[in-house]
């Protein structure tokens, strides 16, 4: 998602909910959230007005957004 982050998140026709996470081997809270986030994504997968996304904040730098704590939801 890093390469198309702006395109996805700035789409005014959709509601976008993003989890910023760190690799599961590094972040215990991310491990706990992962199955819940996946289930949320499955729940909305057929709704073309809602996007449930996640991005590895250790592998992607976003110019306009600084994430200091993972997981973070925006």
QUITA-V495167 format. One record per helix or strand of 2 or more residues. SS is the DSSP state (alpha for helix, beta for strand). FROM is the first residue (numbers start at 1). TO is the last residue. Records with the same first field share a line. If there is no record, write none. Layout:
SS=FROM-TO / FROM-TO
//
This chain:
alpha=2-9 / 28-44
beta=15-21 / 50-56 / 72-73
//
